[in-house]
């Protein structure tokens, strides 16, 4: 933290924000001091992004006050916030891929000379900023050619170019390798030493303890406490976030792998633009083991999972499940082979949001007995099944006839897990199984996945969260640029080694 740390540069006082049917922020107070890294911790749905969007002028509070550098402000839009020195780096970058770094940085704040864009002056300023703060950015590079970690630096340069001295970083490590995250933390420290104040939004407990000067915790839209990173632990922070003790380590015995259930050979799959996203993958998953696929998002993982589950056609290669060639099977035929699928996008591929909880519990079995006889549905059987699963999987819902769209992220995920695990299966494919859900639900879902393995099910887990892969997997397959570059037994899969492989290093 820099000198002059007692100076308050930003304050939220009693901030309340309501959306139809939701109290997103409830009388929230927040204080950021000069040269400080303040971590704002909380699960998805806790109200973090809503609060930050008000501090950046994207939303307007229903009640409460915002103070910036001692002045009470009414931020009508982001331009008002930028004019007061507030910059925001969003989780999903706001960059134009085909433009250069300099063009992206100056977009909306163009420098002109004699009526023309003054690219030379802008490039010089970008270079000065990148050197001053150790950001290592080439002003002439095309953005789409840059690694994700460098694109994020461009976003930081963009904020500094607009003279931001208060920086909001929204889930900044979500798309970074461990090495890129470490580099980002170095940059954050460099920024604060030069007087920049940072709000760092995350749900990753380890990162908070590594980089924060102070920690504020939101739960259910309320500020439930603050913590000192010098004395806090991951366990104490998890308890603040969830309201109860949470076991953070995945507890599991040694695997007992048996026959090969999933066998993938020389698989090639195209993405939505017709480019090859999966490039000749070979992969085996045995009964009674968990194989984790690690990698930065966008390296072919989504296309791989969609090909395995029948949601995307295969260009070349073969997929064999339980001894049967399923390369060109429909999703229903894949399901009928005994495959359970926890999809990456639970709202798009996992649930019908307008359907009830009970109806969602039978989405892949609704046409079978006892839920139907020919065209006639048996609602009593569907309701009985739903009631049983809601209790068994601790789904927090007002009732089985509640629409799925009204549930929290964690409870939506529990509905999918309950449905997929409540029938006889041979293979479980879980894509981003705990994305955006609270640490309590993560603990529950991890335990359920391990229980499937221990029952002799073959499990493939694909996750962008390296800690999740290292906690669950018995073997780790690392994907980079559409290929599996290495498969390691878990004993050899250190964070450093897997992180380097994720970045394309061949060791």
N, C-alpha and C positions, 0 to 999 in steps of 0.2 A: 504494500500500500504506500502511496506517495505521502509527502509532507502535507501539512494543512488538512489532515483527514477529518477534523471536526466540522468542516464546512459542509452544510447540507446543500446538495445541488438539485435534488429532486425529491418531492414528497407527494404521496397520495394520502388524503385524509378522509376517512369515512366513505370510501368509494363503493357505491352500490350500482349494479347493472342487472336489469331484468330483460329476459326474452320471453316470448309467449310460453307459459308453463314452466319456465326455468328461472331461478334466482342464481345468476352466474357469479356475481360478486356481492358479498353481504358485508357492508361497512368495513371495507379493507383499508388498513393503514400500512404504508410502506415508506421507508426512508433510505435514500442512497446518498452516501457521502463522497466528497472529492477524492478521486484516485482509488476508489474501493471497487472490489469485485463482490457484488452481492448476488448470491445464488438464490433463485426463486425455485423452490422444490415443490413438487406435487404431481399427482397422477393426471392422466388425461381426464378432462372433465372437472378438474379441481378449480378452474377459473384463471389459470396462469395467462393463457394467450388473450383472453378477454381483457384482463387488467392491462397487459402490455399494449394491446390495440388501442386502449383509451389513452395511455401515456404517449402514444404515437399519433393520436388524432384520427384514427380509423373508426373508432366508436366514441360515443359521448356518454359520460356517466349520467345516470338518472338522479343520483344524489352524491354529495361529497365534493371535494376540491382537489385540484392538482396545482402544485407549486413548483416552479422551476427557477433555480438560482434566486430564491427569495421573493419571487413575484407570483401572485396567483394568476393562473392563465385559463383561458377557455380555448382549447384547441379545436378549431373547426375542421381541420384536415391535416394530413401529414406535412404539407408545406409549412403550416404554423409550427409544428414540432421541429422540423428541420431548421427553420429560421431561429429557433431558440437553442440549437445545438444538440438536438436529439436525433440519433440515427438508429435504424433498426435493420438487422440482418435476419431475414426470414428463414424458416426451416427449408422452404422451397425457394431457391434463389430466383431473384427478379432480374435475370440477365437475358440478353438477346444473343443466342448461340452463334449466329453468323457474323456478328460484329466483333471488332477488336476490343481489347481491354480498355483502351482509352475512349473509344466511342461509347462503350457501356458506362464508363465512369462519368463522362460528361453529359450523358443523355438527360435532358431536362435542366441542365445547368451549363449550357453551351457557352464557350468562349468565342467571341467573334472579333474580327479585325477588318475594317472596311466592308462590313456586310457579309463577310465570309467566315466559315468556321476556322478558328485558329488552332489547328491540330498540334502544331509544334509546341505552343505554350502549354496546352493541355497535357501532351505527352511528357513534357519536362516536369510538370507538377505531379503527375502520376508516379514518375520515376523518383522524384524527391520524397514523396510520401512513402513509397515502398522501401526506399533505403533508410529513411528516418526511423521507421517502425519495424524494420527487419521482416518485411512482408514478401520479398522475393517474387515480384510480378513483372513480367515483360510487357510494357505498354503496347507493343505492336502485335502481340499474339492474338489469334482468333479464339474466342471463348470456348467454342465447342471442342477445340483441340486440347484444352487444359484438363488435368486431373481435377476431381471434385474438390480436393483440399485447396488447390490453387484458385478455383472458381470462388470459393468462400473468401479467400484473401481479397479477390477483386471486389466482392461485396463490402468488405471492411474498408478498402481504399475508397470506394464510392462514398461511403459515409464520411470518412475523414476529409475527402475532397470538398464536401459541403460544410466543413468546419465543425463536424460533430465532436463534442467532448463528453457526451453521454451516449453510451452505446448499449442497445438492447440486442442480445444474441439469443434467438429463439431455437432451442434444441440444436445447438451448432455442431454437435458431434454425431448426430443421427446417421450421417452418410460418410463418416470418416473412418479410415483404418486407425488402429491404436497409435501408430507412429504419427499420422496426421493430427490426431487429437492431442498428442503430446506437444507437437509443434504449435498447434493453436493455443495451448495453455501458455507456452513461452511468449507468443505474440500478445496474449492478453496481459501478461505481467509487464511486458515492454510498454504497452499502451498506458497502463495505470501509473507506471513510473514517470511517464511524460504528462500526467495530469488528467488522463481520460478516466471516466467513471463508467463501470460496466454492470449491467444486470444480465445475469447468465441463467437462462431458463433451462431446466433439465429435469429428468426423473432418474438420472444415473447417480446413485449414491456415492460410488467410488470417486467419480469426477469432482463432485461437490467438495469432498474432503481434501482432494488434491489441490484445488485451485482457489477456493472461495476465501474471502476475508470474513464474511458473515453469511448466515443462512436464514432465510425466511421460508416458512412452510405453509402452503395453502391446502386445505382439505374441504371439499364440498362448498367451495366459494368463500370460505372464511379463513382468516389468518389464524392458524391454531398455535403458532409459536415461532420462536427464533432459536437458533442454536449457534454455538461457537465451534468452528471446525477443529480447533485445537483440542477440544474435550469431547466432541460428539463422535459417535460410531455409526457405522452403517445400520446396525440393529436399532439404535436409538432414533435415528432419522426415519427408518421404516415404520417404527411404532408411531411416531408423530404423524406420518403421512396417512396411515391406515387406521390408527386408533386401537391397535392391539399388537401383541408381540408376533413377529413373523420370522420363520426359519428361512434364511436367505440362501443357505447352501443346499443344493440338491443332494438328497441322501439316497444312495443306491449301492447295491452289492455288485460284485464282479459279474459280467455278462456270461451267459452260457449259449453262445451262438451255435446254430444247427444248420439245417439245409438252406440253400439260397432261395429266397422268395422273389426278390426283384433282381432281374438281370438285364442290364442295358448295354447294348453293343453298338459302337460307332454311330451314335445318335446325332443327327443334324436337324435343327429346328429353326424356322424363320421367325423374326419378330413382326410386329404389325406393319412395318414399313417395307417388308420383303427382304431385309438384311438377315444374314445368318447370325443368330444369337447363340445357338448351341452348336459347337463345332467338334463333332466326333467324340462324344463322351462315352466312356466305358465306366460302368458303376454296378456294384453288387451290394445287396443288403440281405443279411441272413436272418432267419427266425431267431428271436431272442437277443437281438443287438440293436443299438441305436447308432445310425450313421448320421453325422451332422454335416451339412453343407455350409461352409463359411465363405464369406465374400462380401465385398462392398456391393450395395444394390446396383443393379443395372449391368451385371456381368453374365446374364443368361439364366439366372436362377428362376425367374418367373416363367420363362418359356419352357424350361426343363420340367417344372412342376405341372404346367398346363398340358404338356405333351404326355406325361406319365398318367394323368387323370382323364385324358380324352377330351380336354377342353381346347386343344390346339393340335393341328395335324402335323405329322412327322414328314420331313423331307426325305431323309435317308436313315437307315439303321433299324434296329429292332428293340422292342420292349417285351420282355417275357415276365409274366406274373404268375407265380405258383405253377410253373411249367407250361403255361399257355401263352401263345403269341397274342399280345394285346395291342400291337403297334398301331392298328387303325380302329380300335374299339371306340364306341361312343361312351360318354360319361356314365350312362346307365349300365352298360355292359362291363365297364371297369368296376363300378360299384358292386355288381353282382358276382365278380370274382373274389369279393371279400376285401375290397380296398376302402379304407376310411380316409377322408380328405378334410383336413382343416385348412380352408383356403386363405390366401394372403389378404384378400379383400372380403371381410366377413359380410359386408352389406351388399356387395355386388354378386358374389358367388356362394355365400354361406347361408343366407336367410332370405325369405320373402318378407320384407319389412311390414307389409300390411297384414300378413297372416298372424294368427295368434301364436303364442308360445307352444301350445299343444300341437297345432298343425305343423309348425316348423320342426317339431320333434320327429315327424314321420315323413319328411320330404322325400327321402330315398326309399321308403317302404309303403307309401300310402296306398299303392295298388295291390298290396299283398294281404292275405289273411293275417291277423284278425281284423285289420283296419278297413278292408273292403271285400266285397263279393262281386266280382265283375264290375259294373259301373256304380254299384251302390256302396257309399261310404258308411262306415260304422263309427259314428261320432263318440259313442260311449267308450268303445275300445281305445280310440285316439285320446280321449280325455283321461282315461285311467292310466294309460302309458305316460302321458304328459305329467300327471300328478306324481307318479312314481319317480320320474327322472328329475323333476324340480326338487324333490326332497333329497334324492341320492346325490345330486351334483350341486346342491346348495345354490340354486338359481334364485336370486332375490327379485321377485316379481309380485305385484299385487294379486296375481292369479293366473291360471293357465290360459284364460281367454283374453289376456292382455296382449295388445299388438306388439310384435317384436321391436318395432321402431322406438318404442318408449323406454326400452331397457338401456342401462348403461353399457359401455363398451365391454366391461368385464363380464357382465351377465349375458350379453349377446354371445360372447365367446363360449361361455359355459353351456348355452343352449346347443351350439354346434358340437362341442365336445361330448355332451350328453347323448345327442343323436348318433354321432359317429361311433361312440364306444359302447352303445347299448345293443349292438347286434354282433353276430359272429364275424370276426375279421381276421385276415391273415397279414395284411400290410397296412400300416398307418403312414400317410404322407402329411406332415404338418408344416405349413408354410407360415413363417412369422407368427407362431402360435400365441405369443403374448404381447404383440405390438399394441401399445396404447392402453394397457390395462393395469390396474393397481397391483402393488406388490403382493397383496393378499391373494388375489386371483392368480397371479403368476405362480405363487407357491402351490396352489391347488392344482393348476393345470400341469405343472412340471411333475408333481406326484402322480397324476393320472397317466402321463406319458410313460413314466418309469414302470408303473404298474402293468401297462400293456406289454412292455418289453419282457417283464418278469413272467407274464403269462405265455411267452413264446411267440409274441407277435413281432414281425420285422418292422422297424421304425426308421423312417427317413425324416429328419428335421432340417428344414431350410430356414436360416435366420440371419439377419444382418447384425444381430447382437452377438458379438463374439463371446461375451461372458455366458450367454445362454447356451451356445454351442459347446463351450468348454465344460460347462456344468452338466449337460445332459449326455453328450456323445460318448460312445465307446471307441469310435473311429471318426476322424475328421477328414472330409474331402474338401479341399480349398479350390474355389472357382475363381478364375480370372479370365476376362475376355472370352467367355464362352467355352472355356476348357477347364477340366479338372487338372490342375497343375501338380497336385500331390495329394496322396491319401496317407494320413498318419495315424498310428495307434494313439489313444488319448495320452498315454504316458510320455510321448514325444512331442505332443502338441502344446508347446508353451505359447503364451500370448505373443512373445516377440517373434517366434518362428512363424506362427500362423499369420501374424500381422504383415511380415515381410512378403510372404507368399500371396496374401490378399492384394498387395501393392504391385505384384508382377515380378517380384524377385524370384530367381530360380535357386536361391540360396547360394 
